[in-house]
Amino acid sequence: MKRIALKLGFVSLLALGANLHAAENSLRIGIEAAYPPFASKTPDNAIVGFDYDIGQALCAEMKVRCDWKEQEFDGLIPALKVKKVDAVISSMSITPERMKSVDFTDRYYRIPARLVFRKGSGINEIPAQLKGKRIGVQRATNFDRYVTDKFVPAGAEVIRYGSQNEIFLDLLGGRLDATMASSVVIDESLLKRPEGKDFEFVGPNFVEEQYFGTGIGIAVRKNDPLASRFNQALATLRANGTYDRIRQKYFDFDIYGE
């Protein structure tokens, strides 16, 4: 009986060791898969998009496996802080507010925010002409903070949603006057589509660092050396052409920015 117990104990230790080894060779990556062309789902429920491809390439360079964990955007940082995920690769802006609670890698792209209205809106002075306008934003984003701080005092009404796709549906349905989001997301998911033919960008590029940060980075927990590993892998991808090959799959311009 003692021999059996010893053998069972040995097998348990082997299993534990295998599980630990598997954990060490994978990273749990948080992502919101409802933000094309950066992340979305195919009909067979697979995640696709620029964020996903960059994450897969980074994990390959680091010789680990990406274990993707889907989450609504406003739950990504909380999930990171309670260790449900090890990193967030989900088009998250590097902002002073977020850096109070998490660390970021170097940026992996940077594009401005824009407003979109129906054509013929007559809006040309922002925020002066936004009084009474219903502006949809994705909850807990930098767009949410900007519209709340800058446009609500001018009389605009902010309507918050769980995803940008829901916003576009309400914009097309006439339940919103405008939305603020990434210029690329608006262009790819609305303006270039037949249903978006009656809409257009209005106003300037919005790039204030206080709200929109210094670019889009990968979020990790405070003081986690994982940030350095990601930075080294990202530098390699940019140097060996992998980053540009992925970029060309989705964009015909340099999304990395100046």
Residue frames relative to the residue before (quaternion, step in Angstrom):
aa qw qx qy qz dx dy dz
M 1.0000 0.0000 0.0000 0.0000 0.00 0.00 0.00
K 0.6322 0.5335 -0.3347 0.4514 3.56 1.02 -0.82
R 0.6401 0.5317 -0.3234 0.4505 3.55 1.05 -0.89
I 0.6420 0.5229 -0.3187 0.4614 3.58 1.01 -0.88
A 0.6543 0.5171 -0.3080 0.4578 3.55 0.97 -0.93
L 0.6475 0.5183 -0.3153 0.4612 3.56 1.00 -0.86
K 0.6527 0.5150 -0.3096 0.4614 3.57 1.00 -0.89
L 0.6524 0.5078 -0.3152 0.4660 3.56 0.98 -0.86
G 0.6386 0.5244 -0.3206 0.4630 3.55 1.03 -0.80
F 0.6461 0.5227 -0.3136 0.4593 3.56 1.01 -0.86
V 0.6437 0.5158 -0.3123 0.4713 3.57 1.02 -0.88
S 0.6383 0.5274 -0.3249 0.4570 3.59 1.00 -0.83
L 0.6507 0.5109 -0.3154 0.4650 3.57 0.98 -0.84
L 0.6296 0.5283 -0.3293 0.4648 3.57 1.03 -0.80
A 0.6591 0.5101 -0.3046 0.4611 3.56 0.95 -0.90
L 0.6405 0.5183 -0.3141 0.4716 3.56 1.01 -0.87
G 0.6575 0.5126 -0.3072 0.4588 3.54 0.96 -0.88
A 0.6425 0.5178 -0.3222 0.4639 3.58 1.01 -0.81
N 0.6552 0.5081 -0.3143 0.4622 3.58 0.99 -0.83
L 0.6453 0.5099 -0.3173 0.4721 3.58 0.99 -0.82
H 0.6420 0.5238 -0.3203 0.4592 3.55 1.00 -0.86
A 0.6457 0.5182 -0.3148 0.4641 3.57 1.01 -0.86
A 0.6500 0.5220 -0.3114 0.4562 3.58 1.02 -0.87
E 0.6575 0.5185 -0.3076 0.4519 3.55 1.00 -0.86
N 0.7428 0.4014 -0.2139 0.4913 3.59 1.12 -0.59
S 0.6959 0.3594 -0.2948 0.5473 3.56 1.18 0.52
L 0.1990 -0.7503 0.6178 0.1257 3.54 -1.26 0.51
R 0.3288 -0.7216 0.5744 0.2029 3.56 -0.92 0.92
I 0.0876 -0.8285 0.5530 -0.0138 3.55 -0.44 1.26
G 0.2898 -0.7635 0.5559 0.1549 3.57 -0.72 1.09
I 0.0842 0.7885 -0.6018 0.0945 3.57 -1.00 0.89
E 0.2587 -0.7007 0.6347 0.1982 3.54 -1.23 0.59
A 0.1831 -0.8303 0.5216 0.0704 3.57 -0.36 1.24
A 0.5657 0.5596 -0.4061 0.4493 3.57 0.80 1.05
Y 0.5956 0.5554 -0.3353 0.4737 3.55 1.07 0.81
P 0.0206 0.8341 -0.5505 0.0283 3.60 0.63 1.08
P 0.5926 -0.1385 -0.7890 -0.0843 1.59 -2.20 1.24
F 0.4748 0.6995 -0.4300 0.3169 3.61 1.22 0.21
A 0.7789 -0.1601 0.0930 0.5991 3.58 1.07 -0.67
S 0.2013 0.7538 -0.6048 0.1598 3.55 -0.88 1.00
K 0.4751 -0.6682 0.4977 0.2831 3.57 -1.32 0.05
T 0.3926 -0.6820 0.5667 0.2440 3.55 -1.14 0.74
P 0.6910 -0.4675 0.3286 0.4428 3.62 -1.21 0.19
D 0.7128 0.4107 -0.2660 0.5025 3.60 1.13 -0.53
N 0.6010 -0.6494 0.3100 0.3478 3.56 1.29 0.62
A 0.4556 0.6554 -0.4741 0.3716 3.60 1.16 0.49
I 0.4284 -0.6765 0.5326 0.2741 3.57 -1.12 0.69
V 0.0176 0.7787 -0.6265 0.0293 3.56 -1.01 0.87
G 0.4772 0.6841 -0.4832 0.2660 3.56 -1.28 0.27
F 0.7195 -0.4629 0.3181 0.4084 3.52 -1.34 0.27
D 0.6482 0.5132 -0.3245 0.4595 3.61 0.86 -0.91
Y 0.6698 0.5100 -0.2951 0.4518 3.55 0.90 -0.99
D 0.6861 0.4857 -0.2959 0.4536 3.60 0.84 -0.93
I 0.6308 0.5141 -0.3309 0.4779 3.58 1.02 -0.78
G 0.6499 0.5210 -0.3149 0.4550 3.59 0.95 -0.85
Q 0.6539 0.5105 -0.3113 0.4635 3.56 0.93 -0.89
A 0.6644 0.5012 -0.3014 0.4653 3.59 0.98 -0.86
L 0.6408 0.5156 -0.3233 0.4680 3.58 1.01 -0.78
C 0.6588 0.4987 -0.3145 0.4673 3.59 0.91 -0.87
A 0.6341 0.5247 -0.3330 0.4602 3.59 1.00 -0.79
E 0.6542 0.5093 -0.3061 0.4678 3.58 0.97 -0.85
M 0.7119 0.4347 -0.2413 0.4960 3.58 1.06 -0.77
K 0.3827 -0.7549 0.4463 0.2907 3.58 1.39 -0.05
V 0.5381 0.5331 -0.4518 0.4713 3.53 0.90 1.06
R 0.4542 -0.6622 0.5198 0.2915 3.56 -1.31 0.24
C 0.3625 -0.6980 0.5718 0.2333 3.58 -0.99 0.83
D 0.0918 -0.7583 0.6445 0.0341 3.56 -0.80 1.07
W 0.1993 -0.8463 0.4867 0.0851 3.57 0.04 1.35
K 0.1034 -0.7846 0.6111 0.0150 3.55 -0.94 1.02
E 0.2687 -0.7875 0.5355 0.1442 3.57 -0.46 1.21
Q 0.0712 0.7760 -0.6171 0.1093 3.52 -1.07 0.88
E 0.5056 -0.5869 0.5081 0.3765 3.59 -1.12 0.51
F 0.6568 -0.5749 0.3113 0.3758 3.54 -1.04 0.83
D 0.7059 0.4790 -0.2925 0.4321 3.60 0.83 -0.91
G 0.6716 0.4746 -0.3118 0.4760 3.60 1.27 -0.10
L 0.4697 0.7187 -0.4272 0.2835 3.59 1.24 -0.11
I 0.6925 0.4525 -0.2913 0.4806 3.61 0.80 -0.92
P 0.6295 0.5096 -0.3562 0.4660 3.66 0.89 -0.71
A 0.6488 0.5115 -0.3222 0.4622 3.61 0.97 -0.81
L 0.6301 0.5278 -0.3228 0.4693 3.58 1.06 -0.75
K 0.7020 0.4948 -0.2785 0.4299 3.57 0.83 -0.98
V 0.7252 0.3784 -0.2462 0.5199 3.62 1.10 -0.59
K 0.5275 -0.7032 0.3554 0.3177 3.57 1.33 0.44
K 0.3411 0.7070 -0.5376 0.3078 3.56 1.01 0.79
V 0.7539 0.1243 -0.1058 0.6364 3.56 1.29 -0.43
D 0.4630 -0.6886 0.4922 0.2631 3.57 -1.26 0.46
A 0.7895 0.0017 0.0251 0.6132 3.57 1.20 -0.53
V 0.2699 -0.7354 0.5952 0.1792 3.55 -1.30 0.35
I 0.0049 0.7580 -0.6516 0.0286 3.56 -0.80 1.10
S 0.3824 0.7334 -0.4504 0.3361 3.55 0.19 1.31
S 0.6373 -0.5647 0.3295 0.4080 3.58 0.83 1.06
M 0.3165 0.7617 -0.4989 0.2661 3.57 0.91 0.95
S 0.3937 -0.7395 0.5022 0.2142 3.56 -0.71 1.12
I 0.4057 -0.6792 0.5614 0.2428 3.54 -1.12 0.79
T 0.1129 0.8151 -0.5538 0.1272 3.59 -0.15 1.27
P 0.6365 -0.5355 0.3835 0.4013 3.60 -1.16 0.49
E 0.6349 0.5429 -0.3361 0.4350 3.59 0.98 -0.79
R 0.6995 0.4588 -0.2790 0.4716 3.60 0.85 -0.94
M 0.6461 0.5459 -0.3250 0.4230 3.58 1.06 -0.72
K 0.5133 0.6142 -0.4285 0.4192 3.58 1.26 -0.04
S 0.8001 0.3033 -0.1434 0.4973 3.59 1.07 -0.66
V 0.7868 0.1515 -0.1024 0.5895 3.62 1.20 -0.39
D 0.3988 -0.6640 0.5623 0.2895 3.55 -1.31 0.20
F 0.2345 -0.7638 0.5856 0.1364 3.54 -1.28 0.45
T 0.4761 -0.6049 0.5499 0.3242 3.50 -1.32 0.40
D 0.6678 -0.3732 0.3973 0.5069 3.54 -1.32 -0.29
R 0.5992 -0.5707 0.4034 0.3906 3.60 -1.17 0.43
Y 0.2083 -0.7568 0.5961 0.1688 3.55 -1.25 0.43
Y 0.7814 -0.0740 -0.0907 0.6130 3.56 1.32 0.24
R 0.0993 -0.7870 0.6065 0.0539 3.55 -1.31 0.29
I 0.1448 0.7677 -0.6118 0.1239 3.56 -0.76 1.08
P 0.5412 -0.6505 0.4198 0.3281 3.63 -1.11 0.57
A 0.4594 -0.6097 0.5589 0.3239 3.51 -1.39 0.22
R 0.0819 -0.7896 0.6064 0.0454 3.58 -1.17 0.59
L 0.3650 -0.6632 0.6004 0.2577 3.51 -1.39 0.28
V 0.0922 -0.7753 0.6207 0.0713 3.57 -1.11 0.66
F 0.0646 -0.7704 0.6342 -0.0038 3.53 -1.05 0.98
R 0.5988 -0.4959 0.4618 0.4269 3.52 -1.35 0.08
K 0.5746 -0.5987 0.4292 0.3567 3.59 -1.02 0.77
G 0.7836 0.3025 -0.2401 0.4866 3.54 -1.05 0.82
S 0.3506 0.7652 -0.4800 0.2472 3.58 1.23 0.29
G 0.3585 -0.7538 0.4789 0.2720 3.57 1.15 -0.57
I 0.4769 0.6661 -0.4387 0.3693 3.57 1.29 0.14
N 0.1608 0.7895 -0.5825 0.1068 3.58 -0.71 1.05
E 0.7051 0.3460 -0.2564 0.5633 3.58 1.29 -0.05
I 0.0055 -0.8101 0.5816 -0.0736 3.54 -0.47 1.28
P 0.5828 -0.2213 -0.7818 0.0138 1.56 -1.69 1.89
A 0.3386 0.8017 -0.4607 0.1744 3.61 1.27 -0.03
Q 0.7678 0.3708 -0.1964 0.4841 3.60 0.98 -0.79
L 0.5212 0.6679 -0.3973 0.3528 3.58 1.23 0.28
K 0.3849 0.7339 -0.4856 0.2782 3.60 1.22 0.03
G 0.8299 0.1865 -0.1702 0.4975 3.55 -0.84 1.04
K 0.5529 0.6136 -0.3977 0.3995 3.62 1.25 -0.07
R 0.3227 -0.7326 0.5728 0.1763 3.55 -1.03 0.89
I 0.0536 -0.8209 0.5677 -0.0318 3.57 -0.46 1.26
G 0.2552 -0.7883 0.5466 0.1208 3.56 -0.66 1.13
V 0.0220 0.7831 -0.6204 0.0361 3.56 -1.01 0.87
Q 0.4889 -0.6255 0.5068 0.3359 3.54 -1.21 0.46
R 0.5483 -0.6713 0.4115 0.2819 3.52 -0.82 1.10
A 0.8570 0.1520 -0.1463 0.4702 3.56 -1.13 0.90
T 0.5121 0.6216 -0.4346 0.4030 3.60 1.18 0.44
N 0.6544 -0.4772 0.3946 0.4340 3.54 -1.32 0.10
F 0.5910 0.5598 -0.3639 0.4527 3.61 1.16 -0.56
D 0.6091 0.5494 -0.3275 0.4690 3.56 1.06 -0.80
R 0.6870 0.4828 -0.2871 0.4610 3.59 0.80 -0.98
Y 0.6713 0.5092 -0.3097 0.4406 3.58 0.90 -0.90
V 0.6772 0.4831 -0.2975 0.4686 3.59 0.81 -0.97
T 0.6422 0.5297 -0.3186 0.4533 3.58 0.99 -0.84
D 0.7376 0.4321 -0.2359 0.4623 3.60 0.85 -0.95
K 0.7940 0.3665 -0.1593 0.4581 3.57 0.92 -0.91
F 0.7817 0.3645 -0.1815 0.4725 3.58 0.95 -0.84
V 0.6015 0.5727 -0.3637 0.4218 3.60 1.05 -0.67
P 0.6508 0.5015 -0.3434 0.4550 3.67 0.90 -0.73
A 0.6635 0.4844 -0.3025 0.4834 3.60 1.20 -0.46
G 0.6645 -0.5409 0.2881 0.4277 3.59 1.29 0.10
A 0.4768 0.6544 -0.4557 0.3698 3.61 1.24 0.09
E 0.3126 -0.7174 0.5871 0.2073 3.56 -1.26 0.46
V 0.2309 -0.7797 0.5682 0.1263 3.58 -0.74 1.04
I 0.1133 -0.7692 0.6280 0.0335 3.56 -0.92 1.03
R 0.1946 -0.8245 0.5269 0.0683 3.58 -0.56 1.18
Y 0.1232 -0.7970 0.5912 0.0091 3.53 -1.07 0.93
G 0.5707 -0.6015 0.4463 0.3366 3.53 -1.30 0.33
S 0.8083 0.0650 -0.0246 0.5847 3.58 1.13 -0.59
Q 0.5908 -0.5838 0.4249 0.3601 3.56 -1.23 0.50
N 0.5846 0.5863 -0.3734 0.4185 3.60 1.09 -0.59
E 0.6289 0.5242 -0.3281 0.4712 3.59 1.03 -0.78
I 0.6310 0.5414 -0.3271 0.4491 3.57 1.03 -0.78
F 0.6593 0.5067 -0.3153 0.4574 3.57 0.88 -0.91
L 0.6279 0.5381 -0.3395 0.4482 3.60 0.99 -0.76
D 0.6984 0.4505 -0.2740 0.4839 3.59 0.92 -0.86
L 0.5976 0.5418 -0.3610 0.4680 3.58 1.13 -0.58
L 0.6721 0.4850 -0.2867 0.4804 3.59 0.92 -0.91
G 0.7009 0.4742 -0.2582 0.4660 3.56 1.08 -0.71
G 0.5392 -0.6623 0.3832 0.3519 3.57 1.27 0.05
R 0.5138 0.6557 -0.4168 0.3638 3.58 1.23 0.21
L 0.7242 0.2684 -0.1982 0.6035 3.56 1.36 -0.07
D 0.4188 -0.6830 0.5347 0.2686 3.55 -1.26 0.46
A 0.8136 -0.0280 0.0871 0.5741 3.57 1.05 -0.73
T 0.1111 -0.7456 0.6397 0.1500 3.50 -1.39 0.04
M 0.2239 -0.7177 0.6342 0.1803 3.53 -1.29 0.44
A 0.1899 0.7575 -0.6017 0.1678 3.54 -0.90 1.01
S 0.7189 -0.3576 0.3359 0.4924 3.55 -1.31 -0.20
S 0.5271 -0.6514 0.4432 0.3186 3.58 -0.91 0.92
V 0.6424 0.5219 -0.3279 0.4553 3.60 1.03 -0.72
V 0.6542 0.5091 -0.3187 0.4596 3.59 0.92 -0.87
I 0.6500 0.5004 -0.3194 0.4743 3.61 0.94 -0.84
D 0.6745 0.5066 -0.3007 0.4449 3.56 0.88 -0.93
E 0.7383 0.4361 -0.2354 0.4575 3.58 0.80 -1.07
S 0.7770 0.3854 -0.1859 0.4618 3.59 0.91 -0.90
L 0.7767 0.2713 -0.1688 0.5428 3.59 1.24 -0.20
L 0.7796 0.4085 -0.2333 0.4133 3.57 0.36 -1.23
K 0.7057 0.4497 -0.2700 0.4763 3.61 1.04 -0.67
R 0.6168 0.5396 -0.3414 0.4603 3.58 1.27 -0.08
P 0.6419 -0.5489 0.3610 0.3955 3.61 -1.07 0.60
E 0.6787 0.5060 -0.3015 0.4386 3.58 0.95 -0.83
G 0.6848 0.4886 -0.2826 0.4610 3.58 1.25 -0.34
K 0.3696 0.7824 -0.4517 0.2173 3.58 1.27 0.07
D 0.7044 0.4604 -0.2677 0.4693 3.61 1.14 -0.50
F 0.6462 0.5068 -0.3166 0.4747 3.59 1.28 0.22
E 0.0485 -0.8009 0.5969 0.0021 3.56 -1.24 0.49
F 0.5694 -0.5519 0.4769 0.3792 3.54 -1.32 0.36
V 0.0684 -0.7724 0.6309 0.0255 3.55 -1.10 0.77
G 0.8032 0.2767 -0.2060 0.4856 3.56 -0.97 0.85
P 0.7064 -0.4987 0.3263 0.3818 3.56 -1.34 -0.03
N 0.5855 -0.4564 0.4878 0.4593 3.50 -1.40 -0.25
F 0.2286 -0.7596 0.5932 0.1375 3.59 -0.95 0.85
V 0.0750 0.8397 -0.5220 0.1294 3.56 -0.43 1.26
E 0.3148 0.7786 -0.5056 0.1976 3.63 1.20 0.14
E 0.4564 -0.7306 0.4372 0.2584 3.58 -0.61 1.15
Q 0.5645 0.6085 -0.3912 0.3976 3.59 1.08 -0.63
Y 0.7703 0.3249 -0.1578 0.5256 3.57 1.08 -0.79
F 0.8047 0.3062 -0.1267 0.4926 3.56 0.85 -1.00
G 0.4579 -0.7529 0.3993 0.2532 3.54 1.33 0.18
T 0.6321 -0.5417 0.4208 0.3605 3.50 -1.33 -0.37
G 0.7758 -0.2191 0.1300 0.5773 3.56 1.25 0.29
I 0.5644 -0.5746 0.4712 0.3595 3.53 -1.36 -0.17
G 0.0003 0.8238 -0.5655 0.0402 3.56 -0.74 1.05
I 0.5363 -0.5742 0.5042 0.3583 3.52 -1.40 -0.03
A 0.2838 -0.7741 0.5458 0.1496 3.57 -0.73 1.05
V 0.0011 0.7641 -0.6448 0.0176 3.55 -1.08 0.86
R 0.6379 -0.5182 0.3787 0.4257 3.57 -1.22 0.18
K 0.6791 -0.5024 0.3571 0.3987 3.55 -1.23 0.51
N 0.8671 0.0725 -0.0960 0.4834 3.54 -1.03 0.97
D 0.4030 0.7039 -0.4869 0.3242 3.58 1.17 0.52
P 0.4213 -0.7234 0.4878 0.2475 3.62 -0.70 1.04
L 0.4440 0.6921 -0.4497 0.3488 3.58 1.28 -0.14
A 0.5764 0.5939 -0.3780 0.4150 3.61 1.09 -0.63
S 0.6632 0.5047 -0.2995 0.4645 3.57 0.95 -0.88
R 0.6353 0.5259 -0.3260 0.4621 3.58 1.02 -0.78
F 0.6438 0.5075 -0.3136 0.4792 3.56 1.00 -0.84
N 0.6487 0.5309 -0.3224 0.4397 3.60 0.94 -0.88
Q 0.6529 0.5076 -0.3129 0.4672 3.56 0.95 -0.86
A 0.6655 0.4968 -0.3015 0.4684 3.58 0.96 -0.88
L 0.6451 0.5199 -0.3235 0.4570 3.60 0.98 -0.82
A 0.6308 0.5262 -0.3305 0.4647 3.60 0.98 -0.82
T 0.6464 0.5150 -0.3171 0.4652 3.59 1.01 -0.80
L 0.6584 0.5135 -0.3117 0.4536 3.59 0.92 -0.89
R 0.6670 0.4825 -0.3077 0.4771 3.58 1.00 -0.74
A 0.6763 0.5020 -0.2931 0.4523 3.59 1.05 -0.74
N 0.7661 0.3896 -0.2152 0.4636 3.61 0.94 -0.81
G 0.6182 -0.6039 0.3225 0.3862 3.58 1.28 0.19
T 0.4708 0.6917 -0.4412 0.3245 3.60 1.25 -0.18
Y 0.6303 0.5399 -0.3340 0.4469 3.58 0.93 -0.89
D 0.6999 0.4774 -0.2854 0.4480 3.58 0.80 -0.98
R 0.6172 0.5356 -0.3523 0.4561 3.60 1.05 -0.67
I 0.6521 0.4889 -0.3109 0.4889 3.59 1.01 -0.79
R 0.6382 0.5421 -0.3237 0.4405 3.58 0.94 -0.89
Q 0.6780 0.5079 -0.2927 0.4435 3.59 0.90 -0.92
K 0.5640 0.6002 -0.3758 0.4249 3.58 1.21 -0.44
Y 0.7979 0.3033 -0.1253 0.5057 3.58 1.11 -0.72
F 0.8196 0.1884 -0.0475 0.5390 3.59 1.03 -0.77
D 0.3137 -0.7496 0.5528 0.1847 3.55 -1.11 0.69
F 0.6832 0.3706 -0.2934 0.5566 3.58 1.21 0.56
D 0.6108 -0.5743 0.4047 0.3651 3.58 -1.28 0.32
I 0.2192 -0.8202 0.5199 0.0948 3.55 -0.12 1.31
Y 0.5368 0.6376 -0.4120 0.3681 3.60 1.19 -0.41
G 0.3249 -0.7889 0.4678 0.2305 3.60 1.09 -0.64
E 0.6703 -0.5061 0.3788 0.3887 3.50 -1.40 0.17
